[in-house]
Amino acid sequence: MVGETNAPNRVCLGDFTYDIGQDCLLDAAGKHVNLRPQSAQILSILVDNVGQTVTKEDLIAAVWPNVSVTDDSLTQCIADVRRALDDSDRRILKTRPKVGYLLSSTEPDLGQSPAATFWRQSTELALKPTWVHIEALSPENPLQKIDTKALEREAASKGAGRIIKANQNSAVLAFSDVFAALRFALALNDLSNGRSYHIGVDLMPNGLDEAERNAIDSQATHVANLSSMARSAEVITSIEVRDQCCGELDFEFEDLGHQTGQNSADVVRAFSVSISNGTPRILPNLADEDLLPTIAIVPLRARIETADTTLIGEIIADDLIGTMSRSADINVISRLSTTVFRTQSADLGKIGDVLGADFVLSGTILTHDAQVAMMLEFSEVSTRKVLWAERISLDVAALLNGLEAVEEIVSKVRKAIALNEIERARSKPISTLRNYSLLIGAVGLMHRLAPVDFEMAGEMLRTLIERSPNQPAALSWMARWHVLRVQQGWSDDPKGEAQLALACSTKALDIDPENALALTSEGFVLTNLLHQLDEAEDRYDAALDVNPNDANGRLLRGTLFAFQGKGEAAQRDTERALHLAPVDPHRFFFLALAATANIASEDYERAIVLAKASLRLNRTHTSTLRVKAVAQMRLGKEEAARETTRELLRLQPNLSVSAWLKNSPSANFELGRNFAATLRETGVPE
């Protein structure tokens, strides 16, 4: 519903002012600006709700009560208002696609605290509020003041940003979402007037009360610590900000590792961020027989965003991907890659380019009581043609407990691209939104490979297993958690860890013997902890029989082939895995293991390219550094190899060739023995 006004007597809208007492728009000279009656009424409602999204339905109901009108009538009024405000670039009156409109005041409400103003204006936005700290250092005049008015204007134009606190050479600003904050921070140096800005960006913690001054000061100090790590004209973010921008469609992040700033002794994981410059992604070298039609199923977008509707959209996409992936004659992009589009709008061409897809299935959802209505479209990327579209309604309970409608959708999609019907199989999603969210969060944390986050992921998985003891997904990821714990050197009992991991994967397979995730996880345990490679290969083969498009199964089987020295097979599987997971949040892991496969196939140049790409995403992954050092040494780049090894030993000081041989699945193969010999040459001690 349209909210009640809490606005001041006048609201500044660019070069214009809206006088609430007279209920009219004034130009810069104070003269009345004429609008058609309906357009004037629309503007009045938007001013009453300045900083908040007003839905199309509410606007139509308020201006045309008991009259049947189309969206065109509202669109014409919105165009009138924009012409009156000279708002051709839509900085003042913003469209919220498929939802409504938001009017942004260009000056802060001085009648309330800056923090309170920010919170009021961000309450209706789905993305988490973000703080930006700016420190201006000028060699000529280090005490030159920051132009707070210029900052305020620029911040408002980039997404309703507001100054929370400022002094002569630094400022903290709050933004309604992380993307607006990053766009502002990256554009800021264009307005520097010779100053050298050092900028840090971090998310505001949940539950912060704006009235608690100490809490605000504490968070300001935290984000200032990030800016103290920045070089001139550099923007530094936290790992939480990087995770919010998963997929790197608009921004490029470079991992700086664990850093200590000047304002705190706390060690934080820091990332340097820049605007994406369209750098071509590393393309997979697919075998001819793997050049199949490729489909991307992106999360369904909610017409009205809430935490629950966002998860429902992802669950539907997850069900569709799981069902469609059971076909051997198509490539289906993995869910962890397509999920990047859950909060980012992109046209069909961009989705196809980023994901390497020939076809895209997308749509919107609208929830009402216990019902979900879906509008689905299946399109061909190259021609931009919609091949099939349909509106489908169903119960939320049916969605969460196994959805037969998914199979019908898949059948119609396959007919649309002239493929045979696939075998129908009911997916087994986790039964509650809360548990689904917990699983996704745990998987993300465990792949950060930071001790605190990793242990938290373990606790989350154990909690989920207690809640849903018969859910194979949580057990499967718990098995992988134990393997990663050993690989990172965080366990004093590798044998005990191996038994715990095997117990988890075994129980998952007892529940569902044909579960691809469980089969792949058990193969991971058998390979890396028990070194039973033949049995592991059986598990990977079984997983890929169930789901030929299982990106993790392809990746891990390819790595197993690499350990055995089967270079061609290893390269084929890992390159297809790269294709199936083009923007996976754990992309560094895919790139690292693909680099290992290229060592086995003796393509050292590509191994280095892949290793560098992996390290750009996660420079603390020691396995990648080992592969990079070996590839460099074998290409005769001895000094570069030794420099890589020095970085490796800094991160893993206890590493030795003998310890590596003891723990490596490839130790009994020629590839492993040769790899160990090259490690010695690079400077790894015996």
NUZAMI-249388 format. One record per residue (C-alpha): residue number from 1; y, z, x. Coordinates in pm, whole numbers. Last residue first. Layout:
BEGIN
[atom NUM,[Y,Z,X]] ...
This chain:
BEGIN
[atom 686,[-3277,84,6265]] [atom 685,[-2898,68,6240]] [atom 684,[-2723,-202,6031]] [atom 683,[-2515,-405,6276]] [atom 682,[-2525,-763,6145]] [atom 681,[-2823,-847,6366]] [atom 680,[-3022,-558,6220]] [atom 679,[-2952,-689,5868]] [atom 678,[-3085,-1025,5982]] [atom 677,[-3419,-869,6076]] [atom 676,[-3437,-689,5741]] [atom 675,[-3383,-1018,5555]] [atom 674,[-3659,-1179,5763]] [atom 673,[-3902,-901,5669]] [atom 672,[-3800,-922,5304]] [atom 671,[-3836,-1301,5288]] [atom 670,[-4174,-1284,5457]] [atom 669,[-4308,-1056,5186]] [atom 668,[-4426,-695,5201]] [atom 667,[-4070,-555,5209]] [atom 666,[-3958,-762,4908]] [atom 665,[-3969,-473,4658]] [atom 664,[-3722,-287,4884]] [atom 663,[-3740,93,4912]] [atom 662,[-3920,142,5242]] [atom 661,[-3767,-172,5393]] [atom 660,[-3416,-43,5316]] [atom 659,[-3494,294,5471]] [atom 658,[-3624,122,5787]] [atom 657,[-3315,-99,5812]] [atom 656,[-3084,199,5778]] [atom 655,[-2826,305,5519]] [atom 654,[-2705,664,5542]] [atom 653,[-2335,566,5551]] [atom 652,[-2350,373,5220]] [atom 651,[-1988,293,5128]] [atom 650,[-1861,290,5488]] [atom 649,[-2188,130,5596]] [atom 648,[-2128,-165,5361]] [atom 647,[-1765,-204,5477]] [atom 646,[-1887,-218,5838]] [atom 645,[-2156,-462,5729]] [atom 644,[-1897,-699,5584]] [atom 643,[-1706,-687,5914]] [atom 642,[-2031,-760,6099]] [atom 641,[-2095,-1064,5882]] [atom 640,[-1739,-1192,5932]] [atom 639,[-1783,-1159,6309]] [atom 638,[-2115,-1344,6303]] [atom 637,[-2024,-1641,6086]] [atom 636,[-2323,-1840,6213]] [atom 635,[-2435,-1949,5866]] [atom 634,[-2726,-1706,5887]] [atom 633,[-2486,-1421,5967]] [atom 632,[-2268,-1497,5664]] [atom 631,[-2566,-1510,5427]] [atom 630,[-2698,-1178,5562]] [atom 629,[-2359,-1007,5526]] [atom 628,[-2310,-1138,5171]] [atom 627,[-2655,-1022,5061]] [atom 626,[-2598,-673,5199]] [atom 625,[-2251,-655,5041]] [atom 624,[-2396,-749,4703]] [atom 623,[-2653,-469,4723]] [atom 622,[-2376,-223,4806]] [atom 621,[-2191,-270,4477]] [atom 620,[-1861,-94,4555]] [atom 619,[-1650,-412,4540]] [atom 618,[-1705,-461,4167]] [atom 617,[-1539,-762,3999]] [atom 616,[-1409,-925,4317]] [atom 615,[-1735,-820,4477]] [atom 614,[-1933,-1037,4237]] [atom 613,[-1715,-1344,4301]] [atom 612,[-1752,-1291,4675]] [atom 611,[-2131,-1262,4638]] [atom 610,[-2150,-1583,4433]] [atom 609,[-1950,-1787,4685]] [atom 608,[-2148,-1631,4973]] [atom 607,[-2483,-1717,4813]] [atom 606,[-2351,-2067,4744]] [atom 605,[-2292,-2122,5118]] [atom 604,[-2625,-1961,5205]] [atom 603,[-2842,-2203,5009]] [atom 602,[-3163,-2089,5179]] [atom 601,[-3361,-2086,4850]] [atom 600,[-3439,-1715,4900]] [atom 599,[-3077,-1644,4993]] [atom 598,[-2979,-1834,4678]] [atom 597,[-3187,-1596,4469]] [atom 596,[-3002,-1300,4623]] [atom 595,[-2669,-1462,4526]] [atom 594,[-2799,-1494,4169]] [atom 593,[-2871,-1120,4185]] [atom 592,[-2512,-1043,4282]] [atom 591,[-2359,-1284,4028]] [atom 590,[-2556,-1132,3740]] [atom 589,[-2460,-779,3847]] [atom 588,[-2092,-873,3880]] [atom 587,[-2104,-1014,3527]] [atom 586,[-2162,-668,3382]] [atom 585,[-1901,-720,3108]] [atom 584,[-2075,-1056,3040]] [atom 583,[-1832,-1346,3056]] [atom 582,[-2066,-1641,3118]] [atom 581,[-2392,-1468,3015]] [atom 580,[-2629,-1752,2915]] [atom 579,[-2508,-1982,3191]] [atom 578,[-2535,-1714,3458]] [atom 577,[-2890,-1644,3335]] [atom 576,[-2966,-2014,3371]] [atom 575,[-2855,-1992,3733]] [atom 574,[-3075,-1686,3783]] [atom 573,[-3387,-1856,3647]] [atom 572,[-3346,-2183,3839]] [atom 571,[-3254,-2016,4167]] [atom 570,[-3556,-1789,4162]] [atom 569,[-3791,-2077,4080]] [atom 568,[-3652,-2280,4372]] [atom 567,[-3652,-1987,4615]] [atom 566,[-4001,-1850,4561]] [atom 565,[-3974,-1606,4854]] [atom 564,[-4152,-1323,4670]] [atom 563,[-3832,-1118,4650]] [atom 562,[-3658,-1428,4514]] [atom 561,[-3920,-1468,4241]] [atom 560,[-3851,-1107,4137]] [atom 559,[-3480,-1189,4128]] [atom 558,[-3548,-1485,3899]] [atom 557,[-3751,-1260,3671]] [atom 556,[-3458,-1019,3662]] [atom 555,[-3198,-1281,3572]] [atom 554,[-3406,-1464,3314]] [atom 553,[-3499,-1137,3144]] [atom 552,[-3137,-1022,3151]] [atom 551,[-3018,-1347,2991]] [atom 550,[-3277,-1330,2712]] [atom 549,[-3254,-1686,2583]] [atom 548,[-3630,-1757,2582]] [atom 547,[-3678,-1457,2351]] [atom 546,[-4037,-1358,2265]] [atom 545,[-4191,-1578,2535]] [atom 544,[-3909,-1466,2765]] [atom 543,[-4008,-1102,2718]] [atom 542,[-4377,-1181,2778]] [atom 541,[-4292,-1364,3100]] [atom 540,[-4077,-1072,3216]] [atom 539,[-4356,-824,3142]] [atom 538,[-4620,-1035,3322]] [atom 537,[-4385,-1070,3620]] [atom 536,[-4361,-691,3640]] [atom 535,[-4739,-664,3648]] [atom 534,[-4752,-900,3946]] [atom 533,[-4458,-727,4116]] [atom 532,[-4592,-372,4119]] [atom 531,[-4324,-237,4353]] [atom 530,[-4322,99,4166]] [atom 529,[-3946,164,4164]] [atom 528,[-3779,-179,4176]] [atom 527,[-4031,-418,4029]] [atom 526,[-4229,-198,3789]] [atom 525,[-3907,-39,3655]] [atom 524,[-3732,-374,3602]] [atom 523,[-4046,-515,3437]] [atom 522,[-4041,-215,3205]] [atom 521,[-3680,-293,3118]] [atom 520,[-3759,-658,3048]] [atom 519,[-4042,-567,2813]] [atom 518,[-3824,-310,2634]] [atom 517,[-3538,-558,2590]] [atom 516,[-3776,-830,2465]] [atom 515,[-3938,-608,2201]] [atom 514,[-4283,-753,2140]] [atom 513,[-4481,-428,2168]] [atom 512,[-4238,-246,1933]] [atom 511,[-4285,134,1907]] [atom 510,[-4547,152,2182]] [atom 509,[-4323,-79,2385]] [atom 508,[-4034,169,2366]] [atom 507,[-4271,453,2457]] [atom 506,[-4386,263,2767]] [atom 505,[-4026,186,2868]] [atom 504,[-3928,553,2848]] [atom 503,[-4242,682,3026]] [atom 502,[-4194,423,3299]] [atom 501,[-3842,547,3367]] [atom 500,[-3953,910,3378]] [atom 499,[-4237,820,3614]] [atom 498,[-4005,626,3843]] [atom 497,[-3752,910,3850]] [atom 496,[-4027,1147,3960]] [atom 495,[-4112,910,4244]] [atom 494,[-3745,865,4337]] [atom 493,[-3687,1244,4362]] [atom 492,[-3357,1325,4532]] [atom 491,[-3168,1087,4302]] [atom 490,[-2815,950,4343]] [atom 489,[-2897,683,4603]] [atom 488,[-2747,399,4398]] [atom 487,[-3087,232,4364]] [atom 486,[-3246,557,4243]] [atom 485,[-2992,609,3965]] [atom 484,[-3010,239,3878]] [atom 483,[-3383,271,3811]] [atom 482,[-3339,585,3596]] [atom 481,[-3067,414,3387]] [atom 480,[-3294,113,3338]] [atom 479,[-3552,334,3167]] [atom 478,[-3276,490,2954]] [atom 477,[-3170,138,2850]] [atom 476,[-3521,73,2716]] [atom 475,[-3539,407,2538]] [atom 474,[-3207,341,2362]] [atom 473,[-3318,-7,2251]] [atom 472,[-3668,99,2136]] [atom 471,[-3541,313,1842]] [atom 470,[-3816,550,1729]] [atom 469,[-3656,866,1866]] [atom 468,[-3327,795,1683]] [atom 467,[-3111,1109,1704]] [atom 466,[-3286,1254,2009]] [atom 465,[-3288,910,2174]] [atom 464,[-2914,880,2106]] [atom 463,[-2843,1213,2269]] [atom 462,[-3049,1114,2574]] [atom 461,[-2856,786,2594]] [atom 460,[-2521,967,2577]] [atom 459,[-2627,1216,2845]] [atom 458,[-2735,933,3074]] [atom 457,[-2405,751,3018]] [atom 456,[-2217,1070,3112]] [atom 455,[-2414,1079,3436]] [atom 454,[-2308,723,3514]] [atom 453,[-1944,786,3430]] [atom 452,[-1930,1082,3670]] [atom 451,[-2122,903,3947]] [atom 450,[-1939,565,3931]] [atom 449,[-2175,270,3892]] [atom 448,[-1957,115,3618]] [atom 447,[-2281,-19,3475]] [atom 446,[-2381,318,3330]] [atom 445,[-2050,347,3141]] [atom 444,[-2083,16,2959]] [atom 443,[-2442,79,2850]] [atom 442,[-2345,424,2723]] [atom 441,[-2052,292,2519]] [atom 440,[-2265,24,2351]] [atom 439,[-2531,282,2263]] [atom 438,[-2282,532,2120]] [atom 437,[-2114,263,1905]] [atom 436,[-2451,167,1755]] [atom 435,[-2530,534,1692]] [atom 434,[-2205,585,1503]] [atom 433,[-2247,264,1303]] [atom 432,[-2582,385,1177]] [atom 431,[-2933,243,1155]] [atom 430,[-2974,84,1495]] [atom 429,[-3059,-280,1441]] [atom 428,[-3417,-400,1399]] [atom 427,[-3412,-776,1356]] [atom 426,[-3632,-938,1092]] [atom 425,[-3813,-1245,1212]] [atom 424,[-3821,-1592,1067]] [atom 423,[-3982,-1856,1287]] [atom 422,[-3724,-2120,1370]] [atom 421,[-3643,-2415,1148]] [atom 420,[-3638,-2747,1333]] [atom 419,[-3309,-2872,1476]] [atom 418,[-3072,-3125,1319]] [atom 417,[-2744,-2951,1418]] [atom 416,[-2662,-2842,1062]] [atom 415,[-3029,-2773,994]] [atom 414,[-3020,-2512,1270]] [atom 413,[-2711,-2349,1120]] [atom 412,[-2872,-2340,775]] [atom 411,[-3184,-2168,910]] [atom 410,[-2976,-1920,1106]] [atom 409,[-2777,-1827,796]] [atom 408,[-3098,-1775,596]] [atom 407,[-3238,-1554,872]] [atom 406,[-2923,-1343,872]] [atom 405,[-2950,-1300,495]] [atom 404,[-3271,-1104,551]] [atom 403,[-3071,-823,710]] [atom 402,[-3245,-518,846]] [atom 401,[-3137,-160,776]] [atom 400,[-2770,-167,870]] [atom 399,[-2684,-490,690]] [atom 398,[-2882,-405,379]] [atom 397,[-2699,-72,358]] [atom 396,[-2364,-253,389]] [atom 395,[-2462,-453,81]] [atom 394,[-2423,-832,86]] [atom 393,[-2183,-1119,15]] [atom 392,[-2197,-1469,169]] [atom 391,[-1927,-1739,176]] [atom 390,[-2038,-2066,339]] [atom 389,[-1943,-2321,602]] [atom 388,[-2137,-2593,783]] [atom 387,[-2059,-2870,1033]] [atom 386,[-1693,-2779,1081]] [atom 385,[-1567,-3053,1313]] [atom 384,[-1368,-2976,1629]] [atom 383,[-1525,-3293,1781]] [atom 382,[-1624,-3148,2120]] [atom 381,[-1666,-2790,2000]] [atom 380,[-1898,-2852,1705]] [atom 379,[-1840,-2595,1433]] [atom 378,[-2033,-2343,1223]] [atom 377,[-1807,-2150,986]] [atom 376,[-1882,-1824,804]] [atom 375,[-1681,-1632,541]] [atom 374,[-1853,-1294,502]] [atom 373,[-1810,-1042,219]] [atom 372,[-1937,-689,287]] [atom 371,[-2004,-452,-4]] [atom 370,[-2038,-72,-20]] [atom 369,[-1677,-7,-127]] [atom 368,[-1494,-326,-34]] [atom 367,[-1534,-483,310]] [atom 366,[-1387,-816,419]] [atom 365,[-1546,-1021,694]] [atom 364,[-1432,-1322,897]] [atom 363,[-1608,-1609,1067]] [atom 362,[-1754,-1765,1377]] [atom 361,[-2050,-1983,1481]] [atom 360,[-1960,-2201,1780]] [atom 359,[-2134,-2515,1907]] [atom 358,[-2142,-2690,2246]] [atom 357,[-2085,-2368,2440]] [atom 356,[-1978,-2311,2801]] [atom 355,[-1852,-1964,2710]] [atom 354,[-1495,-2000,2835]] [atom 353,[-1469,-2369,2747]] [atom 352,[-1625,-2342,2401]] [atom 351,[-1415,-2041,2310]] [atom 350,[-1104,-2217,2439]] [atom 349,[-1176,-2531,2242]] [atom 348,[-1246,-2346,1919]] [atom 347,[-914,-2166,1928]] [atom 346,[-876,-1813,2054]] [atom 345,[-777,-1480,1901]] [atom 344,[-876,-1178,2104]] [atom 343,[-1017,-854,1963]] [atom 342,[-1387,-940,1907]] [atom 341,[-1364,-1241,2140]] [atom 340,[-1502,-1054,2444]] [atom 339,[-1813,-982,2232]] [atom 338,[-1938,-1334,2313]] [atom 337,[-2045,-1232,2664]] [atom 336,[-2228,-908,2579]] [atom 335,[-2391,-1088,2287]] [atom 334,[-2562,-1344,2510]] [atom 333,[-2497,-1717,2470]] [atom 332,[-2782,-1895,2291]] [atom 331,[-2947,-2193,2464]] [atom 330,[-3159,-2406,2232]] [atom 329,[-3515,-2540,2228]] [atom 328,[-3709,-2219,2296]] [atom 327,[-3607,-2048,1972]] [atom 326,[-3617,-1670,1947]] [atom 325,[-3249,-1656,2039]] [atom 324,[-3150,-1739,1680]] [atom 323,[-3271,-1405,1549]] [atom 322,[-3117,-1189,1819]] [atom 321,[-2790,-1383,1816]] [atom 320,[-2759,-1357,1437]] [atom 319,[-2835,-984,1440]] [atom 318,[-2579,-922,1719]] [atom 317,[-2317,-1127,1534]] [atom 316,[-2373,-912,1223]] [atom 315,[-2356,-596,1435]] [atom 314,[-2032,-708,1601]] [atom 313,[-1857,-769,1270]] [atom 312,[-1983,-435,1139]] [atom 311,[-1844,-264,1450]] [atom 310,[-1497,-409,1390]] [atom 309,[-1520,-314,1023]] [atom 308,[-1599,47,1115]] [atom 307,[-1314,94,1366]] [atom 306,[-1067,-58,1120]] [atom 305,[-910,-403,1107]] [atom 304,[-825,-566,773]] [atom 303,[-940,-929,770]] [atom 302,[-1221,-821,998]] [atom 301,[-1322,-1071,1265]] [atom 300,[-1687,-1169,1296]] [atom 299,[-1818,-1131,1650]] [atom 298,[-1872,-1467,1823]] [atom 297,[-2195,-1665,1802]] [atom 296,[-2203,-1914,2090]] [atom 295,[-2455,-2200,2079]] [atom 294,[-2574,-2420,2366]] [atom 293,[-2769,-2741,2306]] [atom 292,[-3024,-2769,2589]] [atom 291,[-2974,-2859,2956]] [atom 290,[-3258,-2632,3071]] [atom 289,[-3502,-2920,3135]] [atom 288,[-3252,-3082,3371]] [atom 287,[-3226,-2768,3585]] [atom 286,[-2896,-2586,3550]] [atom 285,[-2657,-2535,3842]] [atom 284,[-2441,-2266,3682]] [atom 283,[-2064,-2299,3683]] [atom 282,[-1839,-2062,3874]] [atom 281,[-1525,-2033,3664]] [atom 280,[-1234,-2265,3728]] [atom 279,[-915,-2070,3803]] [atom 278,[-700,-2092,3491]] [atom 277,[-415,-1892,3634]] [atom 276,[-505,-1567,3460]] [atom 275,[-201,-1340,3485]] [atom 274,[-246,-1072,3751]] [atom 273,[-408,-728,3773]] [atom 272,[-493,-499,4065]] [atom 271,[-762,-248,3976]] [atom 270,[-800,122,4054]] [atom 269,[-1091,367,4026]] [atom 268,[-935,712,4062]] [atom 267,[-944,989,4323]] [atom 266,[-731,1287,4225]] [atom 265,[-509,1433,4499]] [atom 264,[-204,1346,4292]] [atom 263,[140,1188,4321]] [atom 262,[83,974,4631]] [atom 261,[-221,798,4491]] [atom 260,[-585,827,4595]] [atom 259,[-801,518,4551]] [atom 258,[-1161,435,4456]] [atom 257,[-1228,62,4471]] [atom 256,[-955,-201,4462]] [atom 255,[-1137,-410,4199]] [atom 254,[-949,-731,4121]] [atom 253,[-856,-807,3762]] [atom 252,[-753,-1143,3615]] [atom 251,[-570,-1149,3283]] [atom 250,[-567,-1364,2971]] [atom 249,[-937,-1448,2932]] [atom 248,[-1061,-1177,3168]] [atom 247,[-1370,-1098,2959]] [atom 246,[-1311,-728,2912]] [atom 245,[-945,-643,2860]] [atom 244,[-1010,-291,2725]] [atom 243,[-1248,-235,3019]] [atom 242,[-971,-315,3269]] [atom 241,[-742,-63,3097]] [atom 240,[-1013,204,3120]] [atom 239,[-1071,115,3486]] [atom 238,[-711,212,3558]] [atom 237,[-435,-40,3626]] [atom 236,[-217,-142,3920]] [atom 235,[63,-402,3890]] [atom 234,[206,-542,4214]] [atom 233,[566,-657,4280]] [atom 232,[580,-454,4603]] [atom 231,[251,-274,4671]] [atom 230,[95,-52,4412]] [atom 229,[-81,279,4480]] [atom 228,[224,481,4369]] [atom 227,[206,296,4035]] [atom 226,[-133,455,3965]] [atom 225,[-4,806,4033]] [atom 224,[283,736,3794]] [atom 223,[21,687,3522]] [atom 222,[-110,1039,3581]] [atom 221,[235,1195,3614]] [atom 220,[336,1046,3278]] [atom 219,[14,1184,3127]] [atom 218,[100,1535,3249]] [atom 217,[460,1509,3132]] [atom 216,[341,1408,2784]] [atom 215,[97,1699,2772]] [atom 214,[366,1943,2886]] [atom 213,[602,1816,2619]] [atom 212,[360,1891,2338]] [atom 211,[544,1751,2039]] [atom 210,[393,1408,2098]] [atom 209,[47,1552,2035]] [atom 208,[-210,1370,2244]] [atom 207,[-538,1343,2053]] [atom 206,[-672,1037,2229]] [atom 205,[-563,979,2588]] [atom 204,[-289,721,2656]] [atom 203,[-426,419,2837]] [atom 202,[-302,334,3186]] [atom 201,[-65,90,3359]] [atom 200,[102,139,3699]] [atom 199,[397,-60,3838]] [atom 198,[579,-75,4171]] [atom 197,[902,-272,4127]] [atom 196,[1102,-408,4416]] [atom 195,[1463,-460,4312]] [atom 194,[1636,-790,4380]] [atom 193,[1750,-849,4023]] [atom 192,[1408,-728,3890]] [atom 191,[1399,-933,3570]] [atom 190,[1125,-1172,3687]] [atom 189,[952,-863,3825]] [atom 188,[890,-742,3472]] [atom 187,[671,-1028,3356]] [atom 186,[347,-866,3476]] [atom 185,[439,-527,3330]] [atom 184,[542,-669,2992]] [atom 183,[229,-881,2955]] [atom 182,[20,-580,3060]] [atom 181,[179,-349,2803]] [atom 180,[147,-607,2524]] [atom 179,[-222,-648,2605]] [atom 178,[-282,-272,2611]] [atom 177,[-151,-206,2262]] [atom 176,[137,-26,2087]] [atom 175,[331,23,2407]] [atom 174,[476,333,2571]] [atom 173,[725,319,2859]] [atom 172,[765,553,3156]] [atom 171,[1067,502,3383]] [atom 170,[1165,528,3746]] [atom 169,[1471,492,3968]] [atom 168,[1751,696,3813]] [atom 167,[1537,887,3561]] [atom 166,[1333,782,3261]] [atom 165,[1118,915,2977]] [atom 164,[936,771,2676]] [atom 163,[1094,425,2684]] [atom 162,[964,215,2394]] [atom 161,[748,-96,2364]] [atom 160,[729,-281,2032]] [atom 159,[520,-567,2174]] [atom 158,[673,-790,2441]] [atom 157,[1018,-831,2283]] [atom 156,[1055,-454,2244]] [atom 155,[972,-404,2613]] [atom 154,[1231,-663,2719]] [atom 153,[1504,-496,2516]] [atom 152,[1410,-146,2637]] [atom 151,[1396,-257,3001]] [atom 150,[1738,-414,2975]] [atom 149,[1873,-94,2819]] [atom 148,[1704,119,3087]] [atom 147,[1871,-68,3375]] [atom 146,[1701,128,3654]] [atom 145,[1947,310,3874]] [atom 144,[2010,227,4238]] [atom 143,[1896,524,4449]] [atom 142,[1704,315,4703]] [atom 141,[2008,94,4768]] [atom 140,[1949,-186,5017]] [atom 139,[1571,-145,5044]] [atom 138,[1546,-125,4661]] [atom 137,[1257,71,4509]] [atom 136,[1210,61,4133]] [atom 135,[923,271,4000]] [atom 134,[777,164,3668]] [atom 133,[512,355,3474]] [atom 132,[346,180,3178]] [atom 131,[171,372,2902]] [atom 130,[-80,226,2657]] [atom 129,[-157,293,2290]] [atom 128,[-514,202,2180]] [atom 127,[-563,-114,1979]] [atom 126,[-599,-116,1600]] [atom 125,[-234,-100,1503]] [atom 124,[-123,87,1191]] [atom 123,[-18,406,1369]] [atom 122,[178,223,1636]] [atom 121,[528,239,1490]] [atom 120,[508,607,1399]] [atom 119,[364,694,1742]] [atom 118,[641,516,1926]] [atom 117,[916,678,1723]] [atom 116,[759,1023,1776]] [atom 115,[742,965,2153]] [atom 114,[1102,849,2169]] [atom 113,[1217,1160,1978]] [atom 112,[1381,1095,1644]] [atom 111,[1727,996,1520]] [atom 110,[1768,750,1806]] [atom 109,[1540,501,1634]] [atom 108,[1492,257,1918]] [atom 107,[1656,-89,1910]] [atom 106,[1502,-432,1851]] [atom 105,[1341,-342,1519]] [atom 104,[1011,-519,1470]] [atom 103,[902,-655,1130]] [atom 102,[526,-690,1084]] [atom 101,[354,-943,856]] [atom 100,[19,-981,678]] [atom 99,[-357,-969,729]] [atom 98,[-521,-1309,800]] [atom 97,[-325,-1339,1125]] [atom 96,[-68,-1061,1178]] [atom 95,[249,-1268,1174]] [atom 94,[551,-1125,1353]] [atom 93,[910,-1103,1230]] [atom 92,[1129,-1007,1526]] [atom 91,[980,-1199,1818]] [atom 90,[882,-1492,1598]] [atom 89,[998,-1761,1847]] [atom 88,[1216,-1926,1580]] [atom 87,[1377,-1595,1485]] [atom 86,[1731,-1710,1402]] [atom 85,[1735,-1410,1164]] [atom 84,[1824,-1627,861]] [atom 83,[1570,-1891,968]] [atom 82,[1302,-1620,1002]] [atom 81,[1383,-1483,656]] [atom 80,[1361,-1828,496]] [atom 79,[1027,-1897,671]] [atom 78,[889,-1568,534]] [atom 77,[1006,-1673,186]] [atom 76,[830,-2009,218]] [atom 75,[508,-1838,334]] [atom 74,[517,-1605,33]] [atom 73,[534,-1896,-211]] [atom 72,[263,-2081,-15]] [atom 71,[26,-1782,-42]] [atom 70,[-27,-1882,-403]] [atom 69,[130,-1733,-714]] [atom 68,[-13,-1576,-1032]] [atom 67,[253,-1356,-1189]] [atom 66,[192,-998,-1306]] [atom 65,[416,-868,-1029]] [atom 64,[571,-1138,-806]] [atom 63,[774,-950,-543]] [atom 62,[572,-626,-515]] [atom 61,[225,-774,-576]] [atom 60,[294,-1065,-340]] [atom 59,[410,-830,-63]] [atom 58,[114,-594,-111]] [atom 57,[-138,-881,-101]] [atom 56,[19,-1032,208]] [atom 55,[-29,-703,388]] [atom 54,[256,-505,542]] [atom 53,[206,-422,911]] [atom 52,[422,-137,1037]] [atom 51,[716,-132,1281]] [atom 50,[970,-153,1000]] [atom 49,[816,-53,667]] [atom 48,[1136,-21,460]] [atom 47,[1266,-320,660]] [atom 46,[963,-525,551]] [atom 45,[1025,-438,185]] [atom 44,[1393,-538,212]] [atom 43,[1303,-865,386]] [atom 42,[1062,-960,105]] [atom 41,[1329,-877,-155]] [atom 40,[1582,-1098,23]] [atom 39,[1328,-1382,30]] [atom 38,[1263,-1341,-344]] [atom 37,[1637,-1342,-424]] [atom 36,[1720,-1641,-197]] [atom 35,[1907,-1523,113]] [atom 34,[2278,-1502,199]] [atom 33,[2390,-1337,521]] [atom 32,[2677,-1088,467]] [atom 31,[2935,-1078,744]] [atom 30,[2938,-801,1005]] [atom 29,[3043,-1027,1292]] [atom 28,[2692,-1016,1446]] [atom 27,[2538,-1112,1109]] [atom 26,[2467,-873,823]] [atom 25,[2153,-853,608]] [atom 24,[2169,-662,277]] [atom 23,[2042,-352,98]] [atom 22,[2392,-195,84]] [atom 21,[2261,145,200]] [atom 20,[1987,-16,410]] [atom 19,[2231,-228,612]] [atom 18,[2016,-477,807]] [atom 17,[2173,-583,1134]] [atom 16,[2161,-920,1310]] [atom 15,[2170,-1028,1675]] [atom 14,[1806,-920,1719]] [atom 13,[1708,-715,1413]] [atom 12,[1894,-382,1435]] [atom 11,[1814,-146,1148]] [atom 10,[2092,45,978]] [atom 9,[2088,365,776]] [atom 8,[1783,494,976]] [atom 7,[1428,408,858]] [atom 6,[1182,654,699]] [atom 5,[1109,418,413]] [atom 4,[806,457,191]] [atom 3,[491,261,263]] [atom 2,[361,-56,101]] [atom 1,[0,0,0]] 
